[in-house]
Amino acid sequence: MTARLGERTWTELQGGMPRTVLVPVGSVEQHGPHLPLDTDARIAAAVALRVADGDPSLLVAPALGYGASGEHQGFPGTLSIGHAALRAVLVELGRSAGAWAERLVFVNGHGGNLPTVPEAVLQLRDEGRDAAWFGCAAPGGDAHAGRTETSILLALDPVLVRWEAAEAGNTAPLAELLPTLRHGGMAAATPNGVLGDPLGATAEEGTRLLAGMTTALQHALPRWHLNPRAHLT
């Protein structure tokens, strides 16, 4: 039976085993001239679906495609709901899921959604609901629309990668760029919207990165309730 919550019927969810709902959380924002605007949601959904494959106790909700992306507002295509609205949506989703599911995990694909995702989880836990979150991050990866995300999109759907438009952006370390990003957003730090260099990205590397994220979440799920900050690591 499908792990996709949106494809199930309500009668299929009555009774039975306790269930954990995975909610992919992404954004609609620029990812350079070569990657689609919904890259973050695609990655989060892919990780969640891989984790749920073959596990009847896990359900993957339709991805929450909108996030807090104000730092990308200098580029066309951005649709940001901001941190206050994002937190409200996440909390309400958690309250609603709590009426029939045992647990809820937000699988976050957009770093700009922090710290709102963990704040929403802590509120839900304070209300007595079993909630947690997991961040889809690749250790050592570049910051935005570079080799890391380009490799993952090549593994997921290579047709969506506009190779003819791919080019390096600002390759300075993220720590050096943070003051500029906070003051002027992404457009002030990188005219093409890329932090890193997509050239050299491969589908094989993307497959390995996805496998690493999937394994990390699989290993974290059984022990998530032991983490007082409710972050699955």
C-alpha positions as CSV (number, residue, x, y, z in Angstrom):
1,M,0.0,0.0,0.0
2,T,1.3,3.5,-0.8
3,A,3.2,5.5,1.8
4,R,1.8,8.7,0.3
5,L,-0.8,10.1,2.6
6,G,-2.6,12.0,-0.1
7,E,-3.3,8.8,-2.0
8,R,-4.9,7.0,0.9
9,T,-8.5,7.0,2.0
10,W,-9.7,7.7,5.5
11,T,-11.0,4.2,6.0
12,E,-7.5,2.8,5.3
13,L,-6.2,4.9,8.3
14,Q,-8.7,3.7,10.9
15,G,-7.3,1.7,13.8
16,G,-4.3,-0.5,13.1
17,M,-0.8,0.2,14.0
18,P,0.5,3.5,15.4
19,R,1.7,5.8,12.6
20,T,4.3,8.4,12.1
21,V,3.6,11.2,9.6
22,L,6.5,12.7,7.8
23,V,5.8,16.2,6.4
24,P,8.4,17.5,3.9
25,V,8.9,21.2,4.2
26,G,10.5,23.2,1.4
27,S,10.3,26.6,-0.3
28,V,9.6,28.4,-3.6
29,E,12.7,30.4,-4.2
30,Q,15.5,30.8,-6.8
31,H,18.1,28.2,-7.1
32,G,20.4,29.9,-9.6
33,P,19.7,30.0,-13.3
34,H,19.8,26.2,-13.6
35,L,17.7,24.6,-10.9
36,P,13.9,24.8,-10.3
37,L,12.3,27.0,-7.8
38,D,10.9,24.0,-5.8
39,T,14.3,22.3,-5.3
40,D,14.1,22.3,-1.5
41,A,10.6,20.7,-1.4
42,R,11.7,18.0,-4.0
43,I,14.7,17.0,-1.9
44,A,12.8,16.9,1.4
45,A,10.0,14.8,-0.2
46,A,12.5,12.4,-1.8
47,V,14.2,11.8,1.5
48,A,10.9,11.2,3.3
49,L,9.6,8.8,0.6
50,R,12.8,6.8,0.6
51,V,12.6,6.4,4.4
52,A,9.0,5.4,4.3
53,D,9.4,2.8,1.5
54,G,8.5,-0.6,2.8
55,D,7.6,0.7,6.4
56,P,3.8,0.5,6.9
57,S,4.1,2.6,10.1
58,L,5.3,5.7,8.1
59,L,3.2,8.0,6.0
60,V,4.5,10.9,3.9
61,A,2.2,13.9,3.7
62,P,2.1,16.1,0.6
63,A,5.0,18.5,0.8
64,L,4.5,22.0,2.3
65,G,6.0,23.8,-0.6
66,Y,6.0,27.3,0.8
67,G,8.5,28.5,3.5
68,A,10.4,31.5,4.8
69,S,12.4,32.7,1.9
70,G,12.6,36.5,2.4
71,E,16.4,36.4,1.7
72,H,15.6,35.4,-1.9
73,Q,13.1,38.2,-2.5
74,G,15.4,40.0,-4.8
75,F,14.9,37.3,-7.4
76,P,11.7,36.7,-9.5
77,G,9.7,33.6,-8.6
78,T,10.1,33.8,-4.9
79,L,6.9,33.0,-2.9
80,S,7.6,33.4,0.8
81,I,5.1,33.2,3.6
82,G,7.6,34.4,6.2
83,H,8.5,33.0,9.6
84,A,5.3,33.9,11.5
85,A,3.0,32.3,9.0
86,L,5.3,29.2,8.6
87,R,5.3,28.6,12.3
88,A,1.5,28.9,12.5
89,V,1.1,26.5,9.7
90,L,3.5,23.9,11.2
91,V,1.8,24.1,14.6
92,E,-1.6,23.7,13.2
93,L,-0.5,20.8,11.0
94,G,0.9,19.2,14.2
95,R,-2.2,19.7,16.1
96,S,-4.3,18.3,13.3
97,A,-2.1,15.2,12.8
98,G,-2.1,14.6,16.5
99,A,-5.8,13.7,16.4
100,W,-5.1,10.5,14.5
101,A,-1.4,9.9,14.2
102,E,1.0,9.0,17.0
103,R,4.0,11.0,15.8
104,L,4.9,13.8,13.4
105,V,8.2,14.6,11.8
106,F,9.0,17.7,9.8
107,V,11.6,16.8,7.1
108,N,13.0,20.2,6.3
109,G,14.7,20.9,3.0
110,H,15.3,24.7,3.3
111,G,17.9,26.2,5.7
112,G,16.0,29.5,5.7
113,N,13.1,27.8,7.5
114,L,15.3,27.8,10.6
115,P,14.9,28.5,13.5
116,T,11.1,28.4,12.9
117,V,10.8,24.6,12.3
118,P,12.4,23.7,15.6
119,E,10.5,26.4,17.4
120,A,7.2,25.0,16.1
121,V,8.3,21.5,17.2
122,L,9.1,22.7,20.7
123,Q,5.7,24.4,20.9
124,L,4.0,21.2,19.9
125,R,6.0,19.2,22.4
126,D,5.1,21.7,25.1
127,E,1.5,21.1,24.2
128,G,2.0,17.3,24.8
129,R,2.3,16.3,21.2
130,D,5.0,13.9,19.9
131,A,6.8,15.9,17.3
132,A,10.3,16.2,15.9
133,W,12.2,17.6,12.9
134,F,15.1,16.5,10.6
135,G,17.2,18.7,8.4
136,C,18.2,17.5,4.9
137,A,21.8,18.6,5.0
138,A,24.9,17.1,3.3
139,P,28.0,17.3,5.5
140,G,30.6,19.4,3.7
141,G,28.2,20.5,1.0
142,D,28.1,24.0,-0.5
143,A,25.4,26.4,0.6
144,H,22.9,27.0,-2.3
145,A,22.4,25.8,-5.8
146,G,26.0,24.6,-6.1
147,R,27.4,21.1,-6.6
148,T,25.4,19.5,-3.7
149,E,21.9,20.5,-4.8
150,T,22.7,20.1,-8.5
151,S,23.9,16.6,-8.0
152,I,20.8,15.7,-6.0
153,L,18.5,17.1,-8.7
154,L,20.5,15.2,-11.4
155,A,19.7,12.1,-9.4
156,L,16.0,12.9,-9.0
157,D,15.1,14.4,-12.3
158,P,17.9,15.4,-14.7
159,V,15.5,17.0,-17.1
160,L,14.9,19.8,-14.6
161,V,18.6,20.8,-14.6
162,R,19.4,23.5,-17.2
163,W,23.0,22.6,-17.7
164,E,23.5,25.2,-20.4
165,A,22.8,27.9,-17.8
166,A,24.8,26.4,-14.9
167,E,27.6,28.6,-13.7
168,A,29.6,29.2,-10.5
169,G,28.4,31.8,-8.1
170,N,30.0,33.2,-5.0
171,T,32.3,30.5,-3.6
172,A,33.4,32.3,-0.5
173,P,32.8,30.4,2.8
174,L,29.3,30.9,4.1
175,A,30.6,32.2,7.4
176,E,32.1,35.1,5.5
177,L,28.9,35.8,3.6
178,L,26.5,35.9,6.5
179,P,26.8,39.6,7.3
180,T,26.1,40.4,3.6
181,L,23.2,37.9,3.5
182,R,21.6,39.3,6.6
183,H,21.9,42.9,5.4
184,G,21.0,42.6,1.7
185,G,19.8,39.1,1.1
186,M,21.0,36.7,-1.5
187,A,21.1,39.2,-4.3
188,A,23.7,41.3,-2.5
189,A,26.0,38.2,-2.1
190,T,25.5,36.5,-5.5
191,P,24.1,38.1,-8.7
192,N,23.2,34.7,-10.2
193,G,21.8,33.3,-7.0
194,V,24.4,30.6,-6.5
195,L,26.6,30.0,-3.5
196,G,29.1,27.5,-4.7
197,D,29.9,25.9,-8.0
198,P,27.5,23.4,-9.7
199,L,30.1,22.4,-12.3
200,G,31.3,18.9,-11.8
201,A,28.0,17.8,-10.2
202,T,26.9,14.2,-11.1
203,A,23.8,12.0,-10.6
204,E,26.1,9.4,-9.0
205,E,27.1,12.0,-6.3
206,G,23.5,13.0,-5.9
207,T,22.5,9.4,-5.3
208,R,25.1,9.0,-2.6
209,L,24.0,12.3,-0.9
210,L,20.4,11.2,-0.9
211,A,21.4,7.8,0.5
212,G,23.3,9.5,3.3
213,M,20.3,11.7,4.2
214,T,18.0,8.8,4.1
215,T,20.2,6.6,6.3
216,A,20.6,9.4,8.8
217,L,16.8,9.8,9.2
218,Q,16.3,6.1,9.3
219,H,18.8,5.7,12.1
220,A,17.4,8.7,14.0
221,L,13.7,7.8,14.0
222,P,13.9,5.0,16.6
223,R,15.6,7.3,19.1
224,W,14.1,10.7,18.4
225,H,12.2,10.8,21.6
226,L,15.5,10.8,23.5
227,N,16.6,14.1,22.0
228,P,15.4,16.9,24.3
229,R,15.7,19.4,21.4
230,A,13.6,17.2,19.2
231,H,16.1,17.4,16.3
232,L,16.7,14.1,14.6
233,T,20.4,13.8,14.2
